[in-house]
């Protein structure tokens, strides 16, 4: 089958930078910043904001205050790619991905059934849960096939994207317009397609460890499929991707590496503020070098 396109469908991250600057920067994705402290409480933060776009609605979410002192932000669906591009440009090494979804779209008659057979084989070979959600009396709901456990680091979803989109149209959802009567739909990229043929294969990734979250922050949507053995096999079989495994777990750390990581974790906020005041990581590195020399010099004088 021919894959139409691939991109992030969800991008969520903790950003280790000044929270006010983070909020101001992300707010540029829309036209208005609206407070939503209820959203913040859901994530154990003190303040919450949603970025509204005049034509697209909510395009990003930001929570901040408490819970480590850093801002946490995310965007979903069609807004995720632009959000991910912004975060990766502004804070390439200062953000840790807590969740990303990478999605591949197919527009072909019978694509759901064809892809489901491929998914079923991979699930069987790797002993994954393979639960399908469907409503025979409500075609607007569409069918969704899950792969893996809801609590797993990796979970696959295959669903009828076209029906999901049409189900969001009030007249269709209320039954005023039969869903079967709509055979032409223009997507966000201006492509005209038949909604019944539009299927999406999606992978949800939630790295648990900091090393994995940092590596996920640099992975492409294609590379994200190669984080685990079974997702790599699915990518090769269903998406026709041929890449090397993208290991998001680092090699075993030495004692010095563990100590250095612990030090950075303990003094992360101080280091971030110093980096901001000095202007660059290079200047901070030189400042640390000079400080260590001064400490060594003073120690010799005793």
Order of alpha helices (4+ residues) and beta strands (2+ residues): beta-alpha-beta-alpha-beta-beta-beta-alpha-beta-alpha-beta-beta-beta-alpha-alpha-beta-beta-beta-alpha-alpha-alpha-alpha-alpha
